[in-house]
Amino acid sequence: MNSVISFVIVLGVLVFVHEFGHFLFSKLFGVRVLKCSLGFGNKEVGRKWGETEYLISAFPLGGYVKMFGEIQGEDEGPL
């Protein structure tokens, strides 16, 4: 059981560092970040700060950074 918990914690740290790299470079190059999530699936905890919604989701086996303009035809919408 301890090895499973350790695996999830180490994987979570690796995912966080990886996704933070996407987030950081998006911000450095002036790309709007709409969502930044640690995990996939249903939102467990979330908070909107500025234009970005920060999430912790149900399955901690990945994550994502949703940048503005990733979807073709996406409207600018309010800032």
Secondary structure, DSSP 8 states (H G I E B T S, - for coil): -HHHHHHHHHHHHHHHHHHHHHHHHHHHTT--EEEEEEEEEEEEEEEEETTEEEEEEEEEEEEEEEETTSSTT------
